[in-house]
Amino acid sequence: MSVPKTIHPLPVSGPRQKDDTKIALLFILPASIGLVIFYFWPLVRGVWLSFTSWDILTPARFVGLANYQQMLQDPVFWNAVRVTLLYVVINIGVQIVVALVLAVLMQRLSRSVILRSVVLAPYMVSNVVAALVFLWILDFQLGIGNQLLASMGLDRIGFFTNEAWVITTIALVNVWRHMGYTALLLFAGLQAIPDTVYEAARVDGASELRMFFSITLPLLRPILGLVLIISVIGSFQVFDTVAVTTNGGPVDSSRVLQLYIYDNAFGQFNFGYASALSVALLVILLVVTFLQYRVTRAGQTDLN
């Protein structure tokens, strides 16, 4: 009697997974090339030039830490750091508060696309155009702003010519231009907060003010931290508004760090020292960004 053979069914293979790694690398290749050429290589070259003395006309000469020693003893550099920090504090402080109020109003009162377009409109204006417009509006003699002050019996103010007013004025000009964009970023963050959280708070009798501080701000913290980091980095690099309106005056009261770097590089052709100043700005931004990220805990969320 023969024993029947056991027939094992062949394994059925599932659909074969297609490896898209090569295609993905092909797509990111152009961006990677641009990143290396326009960001990574200039960064490496800038760090190298910070240890040299170079005026374009002659070959770069290695001088070690001489540029950094000069920077630490340069009163104009420290004044530029102080002015830049003052600008950042005013600009970010006012901009974040105004943008947060606008975002909450858009969330609570109206989600109209037209309203968002109106809020974003100032961001569509270039920094140079915005600076020129406000330079004309706030001109000491002919500006409509000072004309209104004079018509009300008040003294004219040298918004761009008075040391006490100039950096505040420049900061507020940039607040006007960027607050709509910042408000839309925060508005997008508000959209991620569930309405059920607010409904539960209303049932418990919480007021709008209580909900704002107890619900909106804590749940908006990651987006708020990210927006704060982006805004601070951009504020430290302010240049065009200052260059168009005051060019650092009066008496260096608006000479921000970026303008001082530009003056050394393209005004005095001292590219080695300008590179050292740029490295100092990079270090400041890295430290500030790290501290902001840790303090705001931007990588964490309470929406669980």
C-alpha positions as CSV (number, residue, x, y, z in Angstrom):
1,M,0.0,0.0,0.0
2,S,1.5,3.3,-1.1
3,V,1.5,6.3,1.2
4,P,0.1,9.4,-0.4
5,K,2.6,12.2,-0.7
6,T,1.9,15.4,1.2
7,I,1.6,18.4,-1.2
8,H,2.8,21.6,0.4
9,P,1.2,24.7,-1.2
10,L,3.6,27.2,-2.6
11,P,4.0,30.4,-0.5
12,V,1.9,33.2,-1.9
13,S,4.0,36.3,-2.1
14,G,2.3,39.6,-1.5
15,P,2.5,42.6,-3.8
16,R,6.2,43.5,-4.3
17,Q,7.1,46.8,-2.7
18,K,8.7,49.2,-5.1
19,D,11.8,50.9,-3.9
20,D,11.5,54.6,-4.6
21,T,14.8,55.6,-3.0
22,K,16.5,56.4,-6.2
23,I,13.6,58.4,-7.5
24,A,13.5,60.3,-4.2
25,L,17.2,61.1,-4.3
26,L,16.8,62.3,-7.9
27,F,14.1,64.7,-6.8
28,I,16.0,66.2,-3.9
29,L,19.3,66.3,-5.8
30,P,18.7,69.8,-7.3
31,A,17.8,71.3,-3.9
32,S,20.8,69.6,-2.3
33,I,23.2,71.0,-4.9
34,G,21.7,74.5,-4.3
35,L,22.0,74.0,-0.6
36,V,25.7,73.1,-0.9
37,I,26.6,75.8,-3.4
38,F,24.6,78.7,-1.9
39,Y,24.6,77.9,1.9
40,F,27.1,75.3,3.0
41,W,30.1,76.3,0.9
42,P,29.7,80.1,1.6
43,L,29.4,79.2,5.3
44,V,32.7,77.2,5.3
45,R,34.4,79.9,3.2
46,G,33.2,82.6,5.5
47,V,34.5,80.9,8.6
48,W,37.9,80.5,6.8
49,L,38.0,84.1,5.7
50,S,37.3,85.2,9.3
51,F,40.9,84.0,10.1
52,T,42.4,86.0,7.2
53,S,43.0,89.6,6.1
54,W,41.5,90.0,2.6
55,D,40.5,93.0,0.5
56,I,39.7,91.2,-2.8
57,L,42.6,92.9,-4.6
58,T,45.3,90.8,-2.9
59,P,45.3,87.2,-1.8
60,A,43.9,86.3,1.6
61,R,46.5,86.3,4.3
62,F,46.1,84.1,7.4
63,V,46.1,86.2,10.6
64,G,44.8,83.7,13.1
65,L,42.5,85.2,15.8
66,A,43.4,88.8,15.1
67,N,40.0,89.6,13.6
68,Y,38.2,88.2,16.7
69,Q,40.6,90.1,19.0
70,Q,39.8,93.3,17.1
71,M,36.1,92.5,17.3
72,L,36.2,92.1,21.1
73,Q,37.9,95.5,21.5
74,D,35.7,97.3,18.9
75,P,33.2,99.7,20.5
76,V,31.2,100.0,17.3
77,F,30.7,96.3,17.3
78,W,29.3,96.2,20.8
79,N,27.1,99.2,20.0
80,A,25.8,97.4,17.0
81,V,25.0,94.3,19.2
82,R,23.2,96.5,21.7
83,V,21.2,98.3,18.9
84,T,20.3,95.0,17.3
85,L,19.2,93.5,20.6
86,L,17.0,96.6,21.3
87,Y,15.5,96.3,17.8
88,V,14.8,92.6,18.3
89,V,13.1,93.1,21.7
90,I,10.8,95.9,20.4
91,N,10.0,94.2,17.1
92,I,9.4,90.7,18.5
93,G,7.5,91.9,21.6
94,V,5.1,94.1,19.7
95,Q,4.8,91.8,16.7
96,I,4.0,88.6,18.6
97,V,1.4,90.3,20.8
98,V,-0.4,92.1,17.8
99,A,-0.2,89.0,15.7
100,L,-1.7,86.8,18.5
101,V,-4.6,89.2,19.0
102,L,-5.3,89.2,15.2
103,A,-5.1,85.5,15.0
104,V,-7.5,85.0,17.9
105,L,-9.9,87.6,16.4
106,M,-9.9,85.8,13.1
107,Q,-10.5,82.5,14.9
108,R,-13.3,83.8,17.0
109,L,-15.1,86.5,14.9
110,S,-14.5,85.7,11.2
111,R,-12.7,83.1,9.1
112,S,-13.3,85.0,5.9
113,V,-10.7,84.5,3.2
114,I,-11.0,88.2,2.2
115,L,-10.1,89.2,5.8
116,R,-7.0,87.0,5.7
117,S,-6.0,88.6,2.4
118,V,-6.3,92.0,3.9
119,V,-4.3,91.0,7.0
120,L,-1.6,89.5,4.8
121,A,-1.5,92.5,2.3
122,P,1.4,94.4,4.1
123,Y,3.6,91.3,3.8
124,M,3.3,91.5,0.0
125,V,5.0,94.9,0.1
126,S,8.8,94.7,-0.1
127,N,10.9,95.9,2.8
128,V,12.4,98.7,0.7
129,V,9.1,100.0,-0.5
130,A,7.6,99.9,3.0
131,A,10.7,101.7,4.3
132,L,10.4,104.5,1.7
133,V,6.7,105.0,2.2
134,F,7.1,105.4,6.0
135,L,10.1,107.6,5.4
136,W,7.9,110.0,3.5
137,I,5.0,109.7,5.9
138,L,7.1,110.4,9.0
139,D,9.4,113.0,7.4
140,F,10.1,115.8,9.9
141,Q,9.0,118.7,7.7
142,L,6.7,117.3,4.9
143,G,5.5,114.0,6.3
144,I,1.7,113.6,6.9
145,G,2.4,112.1,10.3
146,N,4.2,115.2,11.5
147,Q,1.7,117.4,9.8
148,L,-1.1,115.8,11.9
149,L,1.0,116.2,15.0
150,A,1.5,119.9,14.2
151,S,-2.3,120.4,13.4
152,M,-3.1,119.0,16.9
153,G,-0.7,121.5,18.5
154,L,2.0,118.9,19.3
155,D,5.7,119.1,18.6
156,R,7.0,117.5,15.5
157,I,9.0,114.3,16.1
158,G,12.1,113.3,14.2
159,F,11.1,109.6,13.9
160,F,14.2,108.8,11.7
161,T,16.5,111.6,12.9
162,N,16.1,111.5,16.6
163,E,18.3,109.0,18.5
164,A,15.6,108.3,21.0
165,W,13.0,107.4,18.3
166,V,14.9,105.9,15.4
167,I,15.2,102.3,16.4
168,T,11.7,102.1,17.8
169,T,10.4,103.6,14.5
170,I,12.3,101.1,12.4
171,A,11.1,98.2,14.5
172,L,7.4,99.3,14.3
173,V,7.7,99.7,10.5
174,N,8.7,96.1,10.3
175,V,6.0,95.1,12.7
176,W,3.5,96.6,10.4
177,R,4.9,94.6,7.5
178,H,5.3,91.2,9.2
179,M,2.4,91.0,11.7
180,G,-0.1,89.7,9.1
181,Y,2.1,86.8,8.1
182,T,2.9,86.0,11.7
183,A,-0.9,86.2,12.5
184,L,-1.7,83.7,9.8
185,L,0.9,81.2,11.1
186,L,-0.6,81.5,14.6
187,F,-4.1,81.2,13.1
188,A,-3.1,77.9,11.5
189,G,-2.0,76.8,14.9
190,L,-5.3,77.8,16.4
191,Q,-7.1,75.6,13.8
192,A,-5.5,72.5,15.3
193,I,-7.0,73.1,18.8
194,P,-10.2,71.1,19.0
195,D,-13.5,73.0,19.5
196,T,-14.6,70.4,22.1
197,V,-12.0,71.8,24.5
198,Y,-13.6,75.3,24.4
199,E,-17.1,73.8,24.6
200,A,-16.2,71.9,27.8
201,A,-14.7,75.1,29.3
202,R,-17.9,77.1,28.5
203,V,-19.9,74.4,30.2
204,D,-17.8,74.9,33.3
205,G,-18.4,78.6,33.1
206,A,-15.0,79.8,31.9
207,S,-14.8,83.3,30.4
208,E,-13.1,84.1,27.1
209,L,-10.1,85.6,29.0
210,R,-9.8,82.5,31.1
211,M,-10.0,80.2,28.1
212,F,-7.3,82.2,26.3
213,F,-4.8,81.9,29.1
214,S,-5.7,78.4,30.2
215,I,-6.4,76.7,26.9
216,T,-5.3,78.8,23.9
217,L,-1.8,79.8,25.0
218,P,-0.8,76.3,26.4
219,L,-2.0,74.4,23.4
220,L,-0.6,77.0,21.0
221,R,2.8,76.8,22.6
222,P,4.6,74.6,20.0
223,I,3.5,76.8,17.1
224,L,4.1,80.0,19.1
225,G,7.6,78.7,19.9
226,L,8.3,78.0,16.2
227,V,7.0,81.4,15.1
228,L,9.1,83.1,17.8
229,I,12.3,81.3,16.7
230,I,11.7,82.2,13.0
231,S,10.8,85.8,13.8
232,V,13.9,86.3,16.1
233,I,16.3,84.9,13.5
234,G,14.8,87.2,10.9
235,S,14.9,90.2,13.2
236,F,18.6,89.7,13.9
237,Q,19.2,90.0,10.2
238,V,17.5,93.3,9.7
239,F,19.3,95.4,7.0
240,D,17.3,96.8,4.2
241,T,14.9,99.0,6.3
242,V,17.8,100.6,8.1
243,A,19.9,101.0,4.9
244,V,17.0,102.8,3.1
245,T,15.9,105.1,6.0
246,T,18.9,106.0,8.1
247,N,22.0,104.1,6.9
248,G,22.9,103.6,10.6
249,G,22.4,107.2,11.8
250,P,22.0,109.4,13.6
251,V,25.4,108.8,15.4
252,D,25.3,105.0,15.0
253,S,22.0,104.9,16.9
254,S,20.5,102.6,14.3
255,R,23.7,100.8,13.1
256,V,22.6,97.2,13.4
257,L,25.0,94.3,13.2
258,Q,24.1,93.4,9.6
259,L,24.7,97.0,8.4
260,Y,28.1,97.1,10.2
261,I,29.0,93.8,8.5
262,Y,28.0,95.3,5.1
263,D,30.0,98.5,5.7
264,N,33.1,96.5,6.6
265,A,32.8,94.2,3.6
266,F,31.6,96.5,0.8
267,G,32.5,99.9,2.2
268,Q,36.0,99.3,3.5
269,F,36.7,96.0,1.6
270,N,37.8,94.5,4.9
271,F,36.2,91.1,4.2
272,G,38.2,89.2,6.8
273,Y,36.9,91.3,9.6
274,A,33.4,91.3,8.1
275,S,33.5,87.5,8.0
276,A,34.5,87.4,11.7
277,L,31.5,89.7,12.5
278,S,29.3,87.3,10.5
279,V,30.6,84.3,12.5
280,A,29.8,86.2,15.7
281,L,26.2,86.8,14.4
282,L,25.9,83.1,13.6
283,V,27.0,82.1,17.1
284,I,24.5,84.6,18.6
285,L,21.7,83.2,16.5
286,L,22.6,79.6,17.5
287,V,22.7,80.4,21.2
288,V,19.4,82.4,21.0
289,T,17.7,79.7,19.0
290,F,18.8,76.9,21.3
291,L,17.6,78.8,24.4
292,Q,14.3,79.6,22.8
293,Y,13.8,76.0,21.8
294,R,14.5,74.8,25.3
295,V,12.4,77.5,27.0
296,T,9.4,77.3,24.8
297,R,9.6,73.5,24.4
298,A,8.6,73.9,20.8
299,G,9.1,70.2,20.0
300,Q,6.5,69.1,22.5
301,T,2.7,69.5,22.4
302,D,-0.1,69.2,25.0
303,L,-2.6,67.9,22.4
304,N,-2.7,64.3,23.4
